[in-house]
Amino acid sequence: MKHKNLFVLILSTSVSYSAIADNLVLDMGTGGPTGNYLAMGKDINNYCSNELSMNINVLESNGSVDNLLGMLNKKYDIGIVQNDVLYYNAERSPDKINKNRVKIISGLHKEAIHLLIPKGYNPEPEKKGLWSDIFVHKDKEPAKKFQLSMLKDHEVGATGGAIVSAEALSYFFDLNLKIKNTSMSVNDTSIPMVIVGGAPYEPVKSYLDTGKWMLATLDYDAIAAKAPFYSNQTVNYRIDGKMQPISTLGVRALLIGKSFRNENRNAPMTELATCIYRNIVDLADDSETNLNWNNVYEHIEDGGQSDWAYFPLDSTQLGD
């Protein structure tokens, strides 16, 4: 009788697990209603819903931080998170956020970090040479390049996900920034602003069009030595009537998921990763998908990869 009951228990458990697998729903944290994250989440669902053994529930969210922390408190199963947000939170909470507990399903598009400095900005008047030389070309002398260290102990403005990007810059480069949560008027030139978005980015253009702001050039080589998860990026904006290339930092968005010690529980993540990889060409070419899929396709074609851990692809589903 005991053996018979044991057999029934094993059988019922097996049937229950199969039923759960067939009805599995992955909640995906994305972003706001008009943003790229939500649009790309919907594209993934549209392309993969018929190929997956589970369902994806694409949810609006407050962006990277909400998605990452939401995965820790079981609000989301997967989410779109900026690379710098992931590394910054891993530094602060390594026991909760590490390469064993959270892995990348797919790299997504790259966004630019824009550091806008008000023209004539000089927070320390007694040190006139520090800032004025950035904006004024002296006779026969080139203007000095902006360095992140010039912001040490200063106040900067940011809003939304850019707040965490500013916090990450402050943390990794020991800047001790005083970050003000603000979406300042383009005419308020009291402090610098950090804005993160795909370039060219309309909010950045609105600042530059006033003629009261400059877009700081950031030295990628110097920065990469301390924070290799940033990438080199050149953005192009019309400044003083001319299109000008500006070197800055790129930060990639990532689709990440919770990872379990039991590899069977990671099978849905591998299945989703494989589906995105298999459909990346069509996602990039489709006129109805988000434009950023072209950037994702180029990233994958070039073999671009974060040094964070990835869920493996299912080679049996990739074809030739």
C-alpha positions as CSV (number, residue, x, y, z in Angstrom):
1,M,0.0,0.0,0.0
2,K,2.8,2.4,0.9
3,H,4.5,1.7,-2.5
4,K,1.2,2.3,-4.3
5,N,0.7,5.6,-2.5
6,L,4.3,6.6,-3.3
7,F,3.7,5.8,-7.0
8,V,0.5,7.9,-7.0
9,L,2.4,10.8,-5.4
10,I,5.2,10.7,-7.9
11,L,2.7,10.5,-10.8
12,S,0.5,13.4,-9.5
13,T,3.6,15.5,-9.0
14,S,4.8,14.8,-12.5
15,V,1.4,15.7,-14.0
16,S,1.2,18.9,-11.9
17,Y,4.7,20.0,-13.0
18,S,3.8,19.3,-16.7
19,A,0.6,21.3,-16.3
20,I,2.5,24.2,-14.8
21,A,5.1,24.1,-17.6
22,D,2.3,24.2,-20.2
23,N,0.7,27.2,-18.5
24,L,3.8,29.0,-17.5
25,V,3.6,32.8,-17.8
26,L,6.7,35.0,-17.6
27,D,5.9,38.6,-16.4
28,M,8.2,41.0,-18.3
29,G,9.0,44.4,-16.8
30,T,9.6,47.0,-19.6
31,G,9.1,50.8,-19.3
32,G,6.6,53.6,-19.8
33,P,3.8,53.6,-22.3
34,T,5.7,55.6,-25.0
35,G,9.2,54.3,-24.5
36,N,11.4,51.9,-26.4
37,Y,11.5,49.2,-23.7
38,L,7.7,48.6,-23.8
39,A,7.7,48.6,-27.6
40,M,10.6,46.1,-27.8
41,G,8.9,43.9,-25.2
42,K,5.8,43.8,-27.3
43,D,7.9,43.0,-30.4
44,I,9.5,40.0,-28.7
45,N,6.1,38.8,-27.6
46,N,4.6,39.2,-31.1
47,Y,7.4,37.2,-32.7
48,C,7.9,34.5,-30.1
49,S,4.4,33.9,-28.7
50,N,3.7,31.2,-31.2
51,E,7.1,29.5,-30.8
52,L,7.3,29.3,-27.1
53,S,5.9,26.7,-24.7
54,M,5.1,29.5,-22.2
55,N,3.4,32.8,-22.4
56,I,4.9,36.3,-21.9
57,N,3.0,39.0,-20.1
58,V,4.5,42.3,-21.2
59,L,4.0,44.9,-18.5
60,E,4.5,48.6,-18.3
61,S,6.9,49.6,-15.5
62,N,9.1,52.5,-14.2
63,G,12.1,51.2,-16.1
64,S,15.4,49.6,-15.3
65,V,15.5,50.0,-11.5
66,D,11.9,48.9,-11.1
67,N,12.5,45.9,-13.4
68,L,15.7,44.7,-11.6
69,L,14.3,45.2,-8.1
70,G,11.0,43.7,-9.2
71,M,12.7,40.5,-10.2
72,L,14.1,40.2,-6.7
73,N,10.7,40.6,-5.0
74,K,8.9,38.3,-7.5
75,K,7.0,41.1,-9.3
76,Y,8.7,40.2,-12.6
77,D,10.3,37.1,-14.0
78,I,12.3,38.9,-16.7
79,G,13.0,42.6,-17.4
80,I,14.8,45.1,-19.5
81,V,17.7,46.7,-17.5
82,Q,20.5,49.1,-18.5
83,N,23.9,47.6,-18.2
84,D,25.2,50.3,-15.8
85,V,22.1,49.8,-13.6
86,L,22.9,46.1,-13.4
87,Y,26.5,46.6,-12.5
88,Y,25.9,49.4,-10.0
89,N,23.3,47.4,-8.1
90,A,25.5,44.3,-8.2
91,E,28.2,46.3,-6.5
92,R,25.8,47.5,-3.8
93,S,24.0,44.1,-3.2
94,P,26.3,41.3,-4.5
95,D,24.5,38.7,-2.4
96,K,21.3,39.4,-4.3
97,I,22.5,40.5,-7.7
98,N,25.3,38.4,-9.1
99,K,26.1,36.3,-12.2
100,N,24.6,33.2,-10.6
101,R,21.2,34.6,-9.7
102,V,20.6,36.9,-12.7
103,K,21.6,36.2,-16.3
104,I,21.2,37.9,-19.7
105,I,18.6,36.5,-22.1
106,S,19.6,38.9,-24.9
107,G,21.5,42.1,-25.4
108,L,19.3,44.9,-26.7
109,H,19.9,48.3,-28.1
110,K,22.5,50.9,-27.0
111,E,21.7,54.3,-25.5
112,A,23.9,57.3,-25.1
113,I,24.8,59.0,-21.8
114,H,24.5,62.8,-22.5
115,L,26.2,65.1,-20.1
116,L,24.9,68.6,-20.7
117,I,26.9,71.5,-19.2
118,P,25.5,75.1,-19.1
119,K,27.6,77.4,-21.1
120,G,29.6,79.6,-18.8
121,Y,29.0,77.2,-15.9
122,N,31.4,78.0,-13.1
123,P,30.3,76.6,-9.7
124,E,33.5,77.9,-8.1
125,P,34.2,81.5,-9.2
126,E,37.4,81.7,-7.3
127,K,38.8,79.0,-9.7
128,K,38.0,80.7,-12.9
129,G,40.4,78.8,-15.0
130,L,38.9,75.4,-14.2
131,W,35.6,75.9,-16.2
132,S,36.0,79.0,-18.3
133,D,38.8,77.3,-20.4
134,I,36.3,74.7,-21.5
135,F,34.1,77.2,-23.1
136,V,36.4,80.0,-24.2
137,H,39.1,79.5,-26.8
138,K,42.0,81.7,-25.9
139,D,44.2,83.2,-28.6
140,K,46.2,80.4,-30.2
141,E,45.2,78.0,-27.5
142,P,42.7,75.1,-27.9
143,A,39.9,74.8,-25.4
144,K,40.6,72.3,-22.6
145,K,38.6,69.1,-22.8
146,F,36.0,68.3,-20.2
147,Q,37.0,65.7,-17.6
148,L,34.5,63.8,-15.3
149,S,36.7,64.7,-12.3
150,M,35.7,68.4,-12.8
151,L,32.2,67.4,-11.4
152,K,33.6,66.0,-8.1
153,D,31.4,67.2,-5.2
154,H,29.1,69.1,-7.5
155,E,25.3,69.0,-8.0
156,V,23.9,67.5,-11.2
157,G,20.3,67.1,-12.4
158,A,18.7,63.9,-13.7
159,T,15.3,62.2,-14.0
160,G,14.0,58.7,-14.4
161,G,16.5,56.0,-15.3
162,A,19.2,58.7,-15.8
163,I,19.3,59.1,-12.0
164,V,20.8,55.7,-11.6
165,S,23.2,56.3,-14.5
166,A,24.4,59.5,-12.7
167,E,24.7,57.5,-9.4
168,A,26.8,54.9,-11.3
169,L,29.1,57.5,-12.7
170,S,29.5,59.0,-9.2
171,Y,30.2,55.6,-7.6
172,F,32.6,54.2,-10.2
173,F,34.6,57.4,-10.5
174,D,34.5,58.6,-6.9
175,L,32.8,61.9,-7.8
176,N,30.5,62.2,-4.8
177,L,27.9,63.8,-7.0
178,K,24.9,65.5,-5.4
179,I,22.1,64.2,-7.7
180,K,19.0,66.3,-7.9
181,N,15.8,64.5,-9.2
182,T,14.7,67.1,-11.7
183,S,13.6,67.6,-15.3
184,M,14.8,71.1,-15.5
185,S,13.6,73.7,-17.9
186,V,16.0,74.2,-20.9
187,N,16.4,77.7,-19.7
188,D,17.5,76.8,-16.2
189,T,21.3,76.8,-16.5
190,S,22.0,76.4,-12.8
191,I,23.5,72.9,-12.9
192,P,24.6,70.2,-15.4
193,M,22.2,67.6,-16.6
194,V,22.6,63.8,-17.2
195,I,20.2,62.5,-19.8
196,V,20.2,58.9,-21.2
197,G,18.5,58.0,-24.4
198,G,18.9,56.8,-28.0
199,A,20.8,59.4,-30.1
200,P,19.8,61.7,-31.5
201,Y,17.4,62.2,-28.5
202,E,14.7,64.9,-28.7
203,P,15.1,66.1,-25.1
204,V,18.8,66.7,-25.7
205,K,18.1,68.5,-28.9
206,S,15.7,70.8,-27.1
207,Y,18.5,71.8,-24.6
208,L,21.1,72.3,-27.4
209,D,18.7,74.3,-29.6
210,T,18.6,77.1,-26.9
211,G,22.3,77.8,-27.5
212,K,22.7,77.8,-23.7
213,W,24.2,74.3,-23.3
214,M,27.1,72.3,-24.5
215,L,27.4,68.5,-24.8
216,A,30.4,67.4,-22.9
217,T,32.9,65.1,-24.7
218,L,33.7,62.1,-22.5
219,D,37.0,60.2,-22.7
220,Y,35.9,56.6,-23.2
221,D,39.5,55.2,-22.9
222,A,40.0,56.7,-19.5
223,I,36.5,55.6,-18.3
224,A,36.7,52.1,-19.6
225,A,39.6,51.3,-17.4
226,K,37.4,51.6,-14.4
227,A,34.0,50.6,-15.8
228,P,34.4,48.3,-18.8
229,F,30.7,47.8,-19.2
230,Y,30.4,51.2,-20.9
231,S,31.0,51.3,-24.6
232,N,32.4,54.0,-26.9
233,Q,29.8,56.0,-28.8
234,T,29.7,59.0,-31.0
235,V,26.5,61.0,-31.2
236,N,25.7,63.7,-33.8
237,Y,23.8,66.9,-33.0
238,R,23.4,70.2,-34.6
239,I,25.3,72.7,-32.6
240,D,25.8,76.4,-33.6
241,G,24.2,75.5,-36.9
242,K,26.5,72.6,-37.8
243,M,26.2,68.9,-37.3
244,Q,29.0,67.9,-34.9
245,P,30.1,64.5,-33.7
246,I,30.6,64.2,-29.9
247,S,32.3,61.3,-28.2
248,T,30.5,60.0,-25.2
249,L,29.6,56.7,-23.5
250,G,27.1,54.1,-24.6
251,V,25.2,51.9,-22.2
252,R,23.4,48.9,-23.5
253,A,19.9,47.7,-22.5
254,L,19.7,44.0,-21.6
255,L,16.8,41.6,-21.3
256,I,17.6,39.6,-18.2
257,G,16.0,36.9,-16.2
258,K,16.2,35.1,-12.9
259,S,18.5,32.1,-12.9
260,F,18.0,28.9,-10.8
261,R,20.3,26.2,-9.6
262,N,18.0,23.6,-11.1
263,E,18.8,23.9,-14.8
264,N,15.3,22.6,-15.7
265,R,13.9,25.8,-14.3
266,N,16.1,27.8,-16.6
267,A,14.8,26.1,-19.7
268,P,12.2,28.8,-20.5
269,M,15.0,31.5,-20.5
270,T,17.0,29.4,-22.9
271,E,13.9,29.0,-25.1
272,L,13.3,32.7,-25.1
273,A,16.9,33.6,-25.8
274,T,17.0,31.2,-28.7
275,C,13.8,32.6,-30.2
276,I,15.1,36.1,-30.1
277,Y,18.4,35.1,-31.7
278,R,16.6,33.0,-34.4
279,N,14.3,35.9,-35.3
280,I,16.7,38.8,-35.0
281,V,17.0,39.5,-38.7
282,D,13.2,39.7,-39.2
283,L,12.9,41.8,-36.0
284,A,15.4,44.3,-37.6
285,D,13.8,44.3,-41.0
286,D,10.1,44.4,-40.1
287,S,8.7,47.9,-40.7
288,E,6.3,47.5,-37.8
289,T,8.9,46.8,-35.1
290,N,10.9,49.3,-33.1
291,L,13.8,50.9,-35.0
292,N,16.3,49.9,-32.3
293,W,16.2,46.3,-33.5
294,N,18.7,47.3,-36.2
295,N,21.1,48.2,-33.5
296,V,20.5,44.9,-31.7
297,Y,21.1,43.0,-35.0
298,E,24.4,44.8,-35.6
299,H,25.4,44.1,-32.0
300,I,24.7,40.3,-32.3
301,E,26.3,40.1,-35.8
302,D,29.5,41.7,-34.6
303,G,29.7,39.2,-31.7
304,G,29.1,41.9,-29.1
305,Q,28.7,40.5,-25.6
306,S,28.7,41.8,-22.1
307,D,31.0,40.1,-19.6
308,W,28.0,39.3,-17.5
309,A,26.7,35.7,-17.5
310,Y,24.3,34.6,-20.3
311,F,21.6,31.9,-20.5
312,P,22.8,29.4,-23.2
313,L,21.1,29.1,-26.6
314,D,19.5,25.8,-27.7
315,S,21.7,24.8,-30.6
316,T,19.2,22.2,-31.8
317,Q,16.7,25.0,-32.5
318,L,19.1,27.3,-34.4
319,G,19.3,25.3,-37.7
320,D,22.3,25.7,-40.0
